[in-house]
Amino acid sequence: MSADPHHGIREAVRALCARFPDEYFRRIDAERGYPDAFVDALIGAGWLAAMIPEAYGGTGLGLGAASVIMEEINRCGGNAGAVHGQMYNMGTLLRHGSDAQKRAYLPQIAAGTLRIQSMAVTEPTTGTDTTKIRTTAVRNGDRYVVNGQKVWISRVLHSDLMILLARTTPLAEVTTRSEGMSIFIVDLREAIGHGLTVRPIANLVNHETNELFFDDLEIPAANLIGDEGQGFRYLLDGLNAERTLIAAECIGDGYWFVERAVKYANSRVVFERPIGMNQGVQFPIAEAHIEIDAANLMRFRACELFDAGAPCGAEANMAKYLAAKASWQAANVCLQTYGGFGFATEYDIERKFRETRLYQVAPVSTNMILAYVAEHVLGLPRSF
Ligand SMILES: Cc1cc2nc3c(=O)[nH]c(=O)nc-3n(C[C@H](O)[C@H](O)[C@H](O)COP(=O)(O)OP(=O)(O)OC[C@H]3O[C@@H](n4cnc5c(N)ncnc54)[C@H](O)[C@@H]3O)c2cc1C
């Protein structure tokens, strides 16, 4: 018996991941492909329906359990970035969707016949300053007509549905800048080629992400989630889960880097001794392990609060900050431990190095977390 309450989930996810070894993810990365077989297996086993309530066909697990699923994928050498959208995007629907929307979509998402992998917020001209978004949705009878542009929108080509944030009331006409934005369900199967153009962006990581162009895209008014004008608030409600899940992925990466570094430092002999015998090699690995373990505590604190229905904005943000920093530190240490061999694709270090680097920028950059903590936790003046 293990004291780990998530032992069973860990073992089961590890067993699934064992069917997709390093070579699999290395090949997908080299091809700039999508891990279809892996994602099908995850969905088939029901793992991506973890947070969907049983009433809608999911398993109704908490954030702690869901985060362990994401952690284990990365800890086994994979990249949960291919699928994590499904884990948190459905929460927006669950919390703010109508009964009809929940009944229409959630059982199919839980069954794996419908994918909700994408959320479109970021825009090229406004970046992090989300309330200034320029994409508009204008009501016209029983439809909304969408015009504008998004950038860095992930998994659009591997999803059926996308959550879209658009302005429904011009910024100049609202009293608070966070008002007047709404969120919609966009059925990508109908939209692409009929008002929505998708242009993939080649990037550092093998992460399917795109520019989106909306040109009079019509979506049914019934696809509005919740009340018009309240979309930004709904979006914020989902951020704690997203940040905590991504913290867990970083922690998975971090442990993976440390395990690889330890193994290599023990086996690589230079100057007639294992390189790990040198304090200059072993101390940075020990330090990386300490930082990951510490971040992990904050991650589980955020999960416990979230699952208890308590406020967890500070903890979720701090967990994401600590975990992304720790995984990047571990990545650097691992690469340094491997020396020249770390640069060879066949050891997977450089691939994971690129993958984990993303999380200091997306889905929220490090500076934005520091600004959040400064303002909302410490009471310092708002800096932007
Ligand atoms: C691979 C990838 C996948 C992504 N997937 C999605 C997705 O699926 N959906 C989606 O909506 N978005 C997605 N994003 C976008 C991502 O969330 C943004 O890139 C991120 O939030 C930063 O925004 P930006 O790139 O516009 O940077 P900018 O806002 O232009 O900022 C640039 C830099 O300046 C810093 N900065 C800006 N203003 C301040 C300030 N006031 N104080 C201190 N520092 C500041 C930022 O922290 C950042 O480091 C993705 C991005 C990438 C790279």
The ligand as an SDF file (V2000), in Angstrom:
LIG
                    3D

 53 58  0  0  0  0  0  0  0  0999 V2000
    2.8100   27.6710  -28.1410 C   0  0  0  0  0  0  0  0  0  0  0  0
    1.7710   28.6110  -27.6340 C   0  0  0  0  0  0  0  0  0  0  0  0
    0.4800   28.1780  -27.4580 C   0  0  0  0  0  0  0  0  0  0  0  0
   -0.5110   29.0710  -27.0400 C   0  0  0  0  0  0  0  0  0  0  0  0
   -1.8230   28.6430  -26.9650 N   0  0  0  0  0  0  0  0  0  0  0  0
   -2.7900   29.5650  -26.7350 C   0  0  0  0  0  0  0  0  0  0  0  0
   -4.1810   29.1940  -26.8320 C   0  0  0  0  0  0  0  0  0  0  0  0
   -4.5180   28.0240  -27.0730 O   0  0  0  0  0  0  0  0  0  0  0  0
   -5.1300   30.1540  -26.6550 N   0  0  0  0  0  0  0  0  0  0  0  0
   -4.7960   31.4610  -26.4010 C   0  0  0  0  0  0  0  0  0  0  0  0
   -5.7020   32.2790  -26.2680 O   0  0  0  0  0  0  0  0  0  0  0  0
   -3.4950   31.8400  -26.2960 N   0  0  0  0  0  0  0  0  0  0  0  0
   -2.4940   30.9240  -26.4570 C   0  0  0  0  0  0  0  0  0  0  0  0
   -1.1740   31.3030  -26.3870 N   0  0  0  0  0  0  0  0  0  0  0  0
   -0.8420   32.7050  -26.1210 C   0  0  0  0  0  0  0  0  0  0  0  0
   -0.2030   32.9370  -24.7700 C   0  0  0  0  0  0  0  0  0  0  0  0
   -1.1750   32.8350  -23.7680 O   0  0  0  0  0  0  0  0  0  0  0  0
    0.4690   34.3110  -24.8440 C   0  0  0  0  0  0  0  0  0  0  0  0
    1.5770   34.1930  -25.7190 O   0  0  0  0  0  0  0  0  0  0  0  0
    0.8980   34.8020  -23.5140 C   0  0  0  0  0  0  0  0  0  0  0  0
   -0.2150   35.0410  -22.7040 O   0  0  0  0  0  0  0  0  0  0  0  0
    1.7070   36.0860  -23.6380 C   0  0  0  0  0  0  0  0  0  0  0  0
    1.0480   37.0030  -24.4930 O   0  0  0  0  0  0  0  0  0  0  0  0
    1.8020   37.6580  -25.7320 P   0  0  0  0  0  0  0  0  0  0  0  0
    2.5360   36.5980  -26.4520 O   0  0  0  0  0  0  0  0  0  0  0  0
    0.8480   38.4770  -26.5100 O   0  0  0  0  0  0  0  0  0  0  0  0
    2.8740   38.5770  -25.0640 O   0  0  0  0  0  0  0  0  0  0  0  0
    2.7950   40.1500  -24.8180 P   0  0  0  0  0  0  0  0  0  0  0  0
    1.5380   40.5120  -24.1120 O   0  0  0  0  0  0  0  0  0  0  0  0
    3.1050   40.8400  -26.0850 O   0  0  0  0  0  0  0  0  0  0  0  0
    3.9840   40.3300  -23.7980 O   0  0  0  0  0  0  0  0  0  0  0  0
    5.3630   40.1150  -24.2000 C   0  0  0  0  0  0  0  0  0  0  0  0
    6.2250   40.0500  -22.9490 C   0  0  0  0  0  0  0  0  0  0  0  0
    6.1110   41.2730  -22.2130 O   0  0  0  0  0  0  0  0  0  0  0  0
    5.6810   40.9900  -20.8960 C   0  0  0  0  0  0  0  0  0  0  0  0
    4.7540   42.0570  -20.4630 N   0  0  0  0  0  0  0  0  0  0  0  0
    3.7270   42.6000  -21.1630 C   0  0  0  0  0  0  0  0  0  0  0  0
    3.1120   43.5370  -20.4200 N   0  0  0  0  0  0  0  0  0  0  0  0
    3.7240   43.5600  -19.2210 C   0  0  0  0  0  0  0  0  0  0  0  0
    3.5320   44.3000  -18.0130 C   0  0  0  0  0  0  0  0  0  0  0  0
    2.5630   45.2250  -17.8940 N   0  0  0  0  0  0  0  0  0  0  0  0
    4.3650   44.0780  -16.9780 N   0  0  0  0  0  0  0  0  0  0  0  0
    5.3560   43.1670  -17.0870 C   0  0  0  0  0  0  0  0  0  0  0  0
    5.5860   42.4230  -18.2000 N   0  0  0  0  0  0  0  0  0  0  0  0
    4.7870   42.6260  -19.2480 C   0  0  0  0  0  0  0  0  0  0  0  0
    4.9790   39.6530  -20.9390 C   0  0  0  0  0  0  0  0  0  0  0  0
    5.0220   39.0090  -19.6890 O   0  0  0  0  0  0  0  0  0  0  0  0
    5.7760   38.9210  -22.0090 C   0  0  0  0  0  0  0  0  0  0  0  0
    6.8950   38.2980  -21.4250 O   0  0  0  0  0  0  0  0  0  0  0  0
   -0.1530   30.4180  -26.7410 C   0  0  0  0  0  0  0  0  0  0  0  0
    1.1820   30.8230  -26.8800 C   0  0  0  0  0  0  0  0  0  0  0  0
    2.1350   29.9600  -27.3240 C   0  0  0  0  0  0  0  0  0  0  0  0
    3.5560   30.4660  -27.4830 C   0  0  0  0  0  0  0  0  0  0  0  0
  1  2  1  0
  2  3  1  0
  2 52  2  0
  3  4  2  0
  4  5  1  0
  4 50  1  0
  5  6  2  0
  6  7  1  0
  6 13  1  0
  7  8  2  0
  7  9  1  0
  9 10  1  0
 10 11  2  0
 10 12  1  0
 12 13  2  0
 13 14  1  0
 14 15  1  0
 14 50  1  0
 15 16  1  0
 16 17  1  0
 16 18  1  0
 18 19  1  0
 18 20  1  0
 20 21  1  0
 20 22  1  0
 22 23  1  0
 23 24  1  0
 24 25  2  0
 24 26  1  0
 24 27  1  0
 27 28  1  0
 28 29  2  0
 28 30  1  0
 28 31  1  0
 31 32  1  0
 32 33  1  0
 33 34  1  0
 33 48  1  0
 34 35  1  0
 35 36  1  0
 35 46  1  0
 36 37  1  0
 36 45  1  0
 37 38  2  0
 38 39  1  0
 39 40  1  0
 39 45  2  0
 40 41  1  0
 40 42  2  0
 42 43  1  0
 43 44  2  0
 44 45  1  0
 46 47  1  0
 46 48  1  0
 48 49  1  0
 50 51  2  0
 51 52  1  0
 52 53  1  0
M  END
$$$$
